[in-house]
Amino acid sequence: QLDPSFHKSRINLACVYDLLGKHTSAIAEITEKLPAETKASNEAKRILAIAYYNADNEDMAKKIWLELKI
């Protein structure tokens, strides 16, 4: 809240949400609250893939993991 441009905090918050079992909230943190250039980072993509996997959306998780291997 103090620095809205500190996007790493949103990625960290997504990690916390996922660990708490709030996978939809984790996905929303990444997909809805980060600017496009940060969403495209490997760090954001990794937690997004993990959150999708934990939310039983293995197809989306696999798609993201394949993007990361390029």
C-alpha positions in Angstrom: 0.0 0.0 0.0 2.9 2.4 0.7 4.4 1.9 -2.7 2.0 0.8 -5.4 4.8 0.4 -7.9 6.4 -2.4 -5.7 4.9 -5.2 -7.7 6.9 -7.9 -6.0 4.7 -7.5 -2.9 1.7 -8.6 -5.1 3.6 -11.6 -6.2 4.4 -12.4 -2.6 0.8 -11.9 -1.6 -0.3 -14.3 -4.3 2.1 -16.9 -2.8 0.6 -16.4 0.6 -2.9 -16.8 -0.8 -2.0 -20.0 -2.5 -0.4 -21.4 0.6 -3.6 -20.6 2.5 -5.6 -22.5 0.0 -7.1 -19.4 -1.6 -6.0 -20.3 -5.1 -8.6 -18.1 -6.8 -7.3 -15.1 -4.9 -3.7 -16.0 -5.8 -4.7 -16.1 -9.5 -6.5 -12.8 -9.2 -3.5 -11.1 -7.6 -1.4 -11.9 -10.6 -3.9 -11.7 -13.5 -5.9 -8.6 -12.3 -3.7 -6.5 -10.2 -0.3 -6.5 -11.9 0.7 -4.5 -14.9 1.3 -6.4 -18.1 5.1 -6.3 -17.9 5.1 -7.7 -14.4 2.6 -10.4 -15.3 5.0 -11.5 -18.1 7.8 -12.0 -15.6 9.0 -15.6 -14.9 8.4 -15.0 -11.2 4.8 -14.1 -11.7 4.2 -16.9 -14.2 5.6 -19.5 -11.8 3.2 -18.7 -9.0 0.4 -18.4 -11.4 1.1 -21.9 -12.8 1.3 -23.2 -9.2 -2.0 -21.6 -8.2 -3.8 -22.9 -11.3 -2.5 -26.4 -10.6 -3.6 -26.2 -7.0 -7.0 -24.9 -8.2 -7.3 -28.1 -10.3 -6.8 -26.3 -13.6 -3.9 -28.5 -14.8 -4.3 -27.5 -18.4 -3.7 -23.8 -17.7 -0.8 -24.7 -15.4 0.8 -26.8 -18.0 0.4 -24.1 -20.6 2.2 -21.6 -18.4 5.0 -24.1 -17.5 5.6 -24.7 -21.2 5.9 -20.9 -21.8 8.5 -20.8 -19.0 10.7 -23.4 -20.6 11.1 -21.4 -23.8 
